[in-house]
Amino acid sequence: SEATRTGPSAIEARAREDAAEALVRAQRSTYLPSLTLGAQSAVYDTRLFPDQRYLTTLTFGVSLPVWDGAQREVQLSQARVQREIARVTRADAERAVARDVTEAYTGYETARAAMQLAQEAILVARENYRVQETRYRAGATTILDLLEAQIGLTEAEAGFVQARYATRLALGRFEAQLGRRLFNDGTRQ
């Protein structure tokens, strides 16, 4: 998925894999013949100026690498091993990014659920306070029950604030793992 490819460690690992692949291609090219082309021009004279002689040489060379003591084979083998290590490292980095993204998303979803529960706790505490206040005015309960209901409402509101804060932190972690913002308008949860 796209999220597994956007993490800094995954991008770095992919770049290392590309470099290792380029090294393998470079090592393979040592098996190809090399061509050289050269030109040279010179002026010769035994006297000062009257009888100048112009000589131009053109050289063309082909070098066919036949045997270099197995150095090319060793270097190609080392490049292939480095490429395989880079592939495994990239795959591991992408799996780690996927794990981190999943973990951050799960944390965000859990925090959102906790915030919704805290919101419902406020509704319950408000209703409890309203009932206790009505009962207190009617003389059916004590001031301690009313104060207890008021404390419960205050604690539910404080719990909601903490849950909302935890949700925003979890969303920030999730967005950091994705490498982009999810909500650009004011609708962040």
N, C-alpha and C positions, 0 to 999 in steps of 0.2 A: 504494500500500500504506500501511498505518498508520505504518510507520516513516518514510516520507517526509513525513508530516504532523506528526510530533512534534518535529522539530528546532526550536530557538528561532528560527532565521532563517526557516524555513518558516512558523511561527506568526505572526511579525511581518509577513512578506510577505502572508499571507492577511488579516491585520487591515488592512493598507494597501489591499488590493484591496477589502475590504468598505467602507472609508471612501470610496474613490474611487467605488464604485457608489452609495453614499448621496449623494455630491456630484452625480452625474449625475441621480439622482431629484430632488434639490432644485432643480437647474437646470431640469429639465423642468416643475416645478411653477410656475415663473414665467410659463408660458404660460396658466395657469388664471386665471379671473377671481377677484377677491378681494371678499369680502362684509364689510361693516361694519355693526354695530348699536350704537346708542347711546341713552341715555336721560338726561334732565336734568329736575330738579324745582326750582322756585323759588317764593318767596313775595314778593309786592309789596304795598305799602300807602303811601298818601300821608299818612295820619294814623298815630297811634301804634299802636292795636290794633283799633279797632272794625271796620274793613272790609278785612280781609286778602283778598288774591287769590292763589290757588294756580295756578301754571302748570306743566304737565308737557309736555315735548316728547320725542318718540320719533323717532329718525332711523335710516334704513336706507339703505345705500349699496352700489352695485355698481360695481366698477372692472374694466373689460375692457382688458387690455393689448393694444394693437393694434401700435404701433411705438415702439421706443425707440432708434432709430438703430442697430439690429442688435447691440446690446450683449448681449441674451439669447442670440442665435445664437452669438456669439463665446464667451461664457462656457460655453454648452452644449458647443460644440466643444472647448474647452480641458478641460472635465470629462471628455469622452469620451476624449481623448488621455491624460489622467492615468489613467483607468480601464484603458486598454489597456497603458500602461506598467506599472501595478500588476499586471495579469494576467501579463505576460511576466516580471516580476520574481519573482512567486510561483512560476511554473512553473520558472524557473531555480533558485530556492532549493530547491524540492522535488527537482529533478534533482541538485543538489549534495548534498543530504542523502542521497538514494539512493546516490550515488556513495560518500559517506563511510561509510555503513552497509555497503555491499558491500566496501569496502576494509578496514574494521575486521573484518568477518566473515572475509574471506580471510586476514587477518593472524592471527586467532585460530585458524583451521583449520590454517594452516601451523605455528604454534607448537605446537598439539596434536600434529601429526604429528612434529615435531622432538622433542617430549617422549617420544613412543612409541618413536622410534628410540633416544633416549638410554636409555630403560628396557631396550631390547633390548641395547644396548651394555654395560650393566651385567651382564646375564646372560652375555654372551660373555666379558667380562673376568673374571667370577667363575669361569667354567668353565676359562678359560685359567690363572688363578691356581691352581685346584685341581689341574689337570694338572701344572703346573710344580712345585707343592709335592710331589705324589706322586713325580714324577721326581727331585726333589732328594733326597727321603728314600731313594729307591732308589739314589742315586748316579749317575743318568744325566744330570744337568745341573749347571750351576754355580750358585752363590749369585747371580750377576749376572742370570741368567735368571729366577730366583725374584723378585728385587727388581724387575726390569723388569715382570714380571706384576703385582706388587703396585702399582707405580706406575700401570700401565694401569688397574687396578681403581679406584684412587683418582681418577684423571682421569675415568673413566667416571661415577663417582658425582658428581663435581663438575660434569660436563657435564649430568647429569640435574637437579641443583639449579638450574643456570642455565636449562635448558630449561623447568623447572617455573615458575620466576620469570617468564620471558618469556611463558609461556602465561597466567599470571595477569594480567600487564600487558595482554596483547592482549585478554583477556576484559574487563578493566576499560574499555579503549577502546571495545570493541564495546558494552558496556552503557551507556557514556556516550553513544554515538551513538543507541542505542535510547531512552534516557531512562528505563530501568527495569532492575532486576536480573533475571538469568536464573535464578540458583540461590540460593534463600534458605536452604536447609539446608546442611550442611557438605559437599556433594558438588561443590564448585567444582573444576574441572580447571585 
